[in-house]
């Protein structure tokens, strides 16, 4: 009986021990956003999914719905563009370089294309803990991004389109703001 209590106590201690950040982070969503300039309230914005797949369209549709609810006007001809990317991403890392600082780098000013490529290269698939990434870039045509966001979440059993839409809504709740936080969905 004494041995049973010792084993039970040991299992309880192990169960209550805090998990390392990496283990906990695989269950949470992470949003990271950077802003150099906030969009004007009620501004006209074109929303462009970067891909033609259903996942990219789901993220774009959720962003449109959220932006309209916040009073922004959606107009495909606007000079202000919100580009939406959906892909697999690596687990969040504390030492990841700032992906959205609007274009000031050690090698000089980065173009929007270079900045998007840098973010995508930081979000390649990791077989150990595949995560879903949804990225947003807000820019004036021909200029560097004024706001960017990355939301990453573990692939789950839920419908992928629903999860992507929820991730887009999370990003849009932080539209124009800077943040870096873990969120439990």
N, C-alpha and C positions, 0 to 999 in steps of 0.2 A: 504494500500500500504506500509506503514511504517513497519507493522508487517511482510509483505512478504519479505522486504529487511533484516529485522533482522533475520528471519529464514534462508534466503539464505546465509547471512553472517556467521551465526553459522554453517551451513552445510559446507560451504567453509573452515572455520577454522578447523573443524573436519577432512575434507578430506585431508588438507595439513599438519596436525599435523604429526610429525614423528612417525612411528610405532615402538613399542618395538622390540628389537632385535629378540625375539622369533617369533614374527609374520612375520618379514621380512625373517628370516632364513628358514621358512617353504617353501619359494618359491625358494631359492637359493640352489645350490649344495655346499657342503663343502668338501674340500680335506684336509686331515691331513696325513702327511708322516714323517717318522723318519728314519734316516740313521746313521749307525755306520761306514759304509765303502761303498764307491761307487764302482760299478762293473767296471772292466776294459773295455775301449772302444773296441768293437768288440768281447767281450767275448762270449763263447758258453753257452746257457741257455736252460734248459728244462722247458716248460710251462705246468703246471698240473692243470686242473680244479678240485676243491675239490669235486664237485658233478657231477653226470652224466646227469643232466637236460639240457635243451636247453639254459637256462639263463646262467649257468656256462660256457657252451661251447661258447656262444656268447661273453662273457667277455674274455675268453682265446683266441679266434680267433682275437679279436680286439687288445689284448696285443701282440700277435705274429706279426700281421701286422705292428704295431707301432714299435716294437723292431727291426724287420727286416729293416724298413725304417731308423732306427737310426744306422744301421750297425752291430747289434748283430746277432749272428748265432743261429738258433733254432736247438737244437739237443736233442732228448729224452734221450740220454745216458749221458748228461752232469752232472757234479757234482754240478753245480750251478742251482738251481731250483727256479722258480717263481710259487708259488701256488696261485690260484685264488678262492676266496669264494664269493658267491652271496647270500644275505639274507635280510630280513627286518631289519631295524636298528632304533634306537630311534633318536629323533631329536638331533642335535649336542649340546653338553654342554660344557661350558667354563671350568667347574671343572672336566671333565672326565680325568682320569689318562692317562698318556702317554702310548699308546697301543703298540708302536713299538720300544721303546728304547731297543736295542738289549740285553735284558736279564739281566740287572742289576736291582735287586729289593731289597726291604727292607729285604726280607727273604733269600737273596742270589741269586745265578744264576738260572734263569728259563730256562727250556727246551723249544724247539720250540713248542711242543705240549701244554705246560702250557701257553705260550704266546698267541698262537692261541685261546685257550679256554678262556683266559682273554678277548681278543678282542671280541669274539663271545658273551660272557656274558654281555659285555658293549653294545651290539647291539641287544638286544631283542626287539621284537615288542612292540609298544606303541599305544594303540587304539586311543589316542587323535590325533596323527599326524603321521600316519605310513609313514615311509621313506624306501627307497630302499638303501641297503648298498652293496658296492663292495669292498672287501678287497684283498690286495696283500701282500705276504710274499716272499722275496727273501732271500734264504739261501744256504749255501753249505751243501750238504747231511751230516747229523749227527751233524750239528752245529746250533747255534742260528741265527735268522734272521739278515742280514746285512742291510736290508731296508724293510720297511713295509709302506703300505698306506691304507687309508680308504677314500672312496668317498661315500658320502650319498646325496641322492636326494629324493624329494617327489615323490610318485607314481603319474604318470601323465596319461593323456588320450592318449599319444603317444604310439606307439608300444614298448612293454617292451624290446624286444631284441635290438631295435635301441637305446633306452635310456641306456641300460646296455653297449652297445658298445661305446657310447659317453662317459660314465663315465670311462670306461677302457682307452680310449684314453686320457682323462684328467689326469688320474694317470700316464700313460706312458710319458706324456709331462713333468712330474716331477720325472721321473725314476732316482733313486739314490740320489735324493735331499731331503732336509727337508723343509716342508712347512705346513702352517695352514692358510687357507684362504677360504672365501666365493666366489663363482663364479656364475654369472648369465648366465645360458645356452642360 
